[in-house]
C-alpha cells in the first residue's frame, strides 16, 4: 500500500463562509487556519496547498476574552531608530476589525511561501455583507 501525495492539479477548491459574531478570536482563527491548510480533507498533503477559500463575515463582532482588548497589543517596527509602534486591540477593533482575524490566522499558518499562498484564500469583512455570492459559499459551523 502506498501513501497518496496530492498534486495541485487534483485539488478541488470550495468556498466556505464563517460568521464570527460572538465567537472567541483564537477559536475561530484556529478553525479557519485548519480549513485554509486543507486539514479537513482526506486529500491533505503538508507540502501542497489543498485548502479551501474562507470568507469571514461580522469580524467587528468577534470576542476577545479576559480583558485582551486593553492588555493585548499588536507590534510593528519601521526598521529605523525609534520606529517601534504598538497599538492595543481595542483601537484596532475600532479602526480596522478585519486586521485582528487576519493577524491571528496568519500566525497559525506556515511561515513559508506556501503559508503566504494559503493566506491569500482568506477574505475578511467587518459587516454581514460580502461580494463572493457568485462562488456559492457554504456555511461553516464550528
Secondary structure as the mmCIF struct_conf table of DSSP 4:
data_model
#
loop_
_struct_conf.conf_type_id
_struct_conf.id
_struct_conf.beg_label_comp_id
_struct_conf.beg_label_asym_id
_struct_conf.beg_label_seq_id
_struct_conf.end_label_comp_id
_struct_conf.end_label_asym_id
_struct_conf.end_label_seq_id
HELX_RH_3T_P HELX_RH_3T_P1 UNK A 8 UNK A 10
STRN STRN1 UNK A 15 UNK A 19
TURN_TY1_P TURN_TY1_P1 UNK A 21 UNK A 22
STRN STRN2 UNK A 24 UNK A 24
HELX_RH_AL_P HELX_RH_AL_P1 UNK A 25 UNK A 37
TURN_TY1_P TURN_TY1_P2 UNK A 38 UNK A 40
BEND BEND1 UNK A 41 UNK A 41
TURN_TY1_P TURN_TY1_P3 UNK A 42 UNK A 43
TURN_TY1_P TURN_TY1_P4 UNK A 46 UNK A 47
BEND BEND2 UNK A 48 UNK A 48
STRN STRN3 UNK A 53 UNK A 57
HELX_RH_3T_P HELX_RH_3T_P2 UNK A 59 UNK A 61
STRN STRN4 UNK A 63 UNK A 63
TURN_TY1_P TURN_TY1_P5 UNK A 66 UNK A 67
HELX_RH_AL_P HELX_RH_AL_P2 UNK A 68 UNK A 71
STRN STRN5 UNK A 73 UNK A 77
BEND BEND3 UNK A 79 UNK A 80
TURN_TY1_P TURN_TY1_P6 UNK A 81 UNK A 82
STRN STRN6 UNK A 84 UNK A 88
HELX_RH_AL_P HELX_RH_AL_P3 UNK A 89 UNK A 95
TURN_TY1_P TURN_TY1_P7 UNK A 97 UNK A 97
HELX_RH_AL_P HELX_RH_AL_P4 UNK A 98 UNK A 106
TURN_TY1_P TURN_TY1_P8 UNK A 107 UNK A 108
BEND BEND4 UNK A 109 UNK A 109
BEND BEND5 UNK A 111 UNK A 112
HELX_RH_AL_P HELX_RH_AL_P5 UNK A 113 UNK A 119
TURN_TY1_P TURN_TY1_P9 UNK A 120 UNK A 121
STRN STRN7 UNK A 122 UNK A 124
BEND BEND6 UNK A 126 UNK A 128
BEND BEND7 UNK A 131 UNK A 131
HELX_RH_3T_P HELX_RH_3T_P3 UNK A 133 UNK A 135
TURN_TY1_P TURN_TY1_P10 UNK A 136 UNK A 136
HELX_LH_PP_P HELX_LH_PP_P1 UNK A 137 UNK A 137
STRN STRN8 UNK A 138 UNK A 139
#
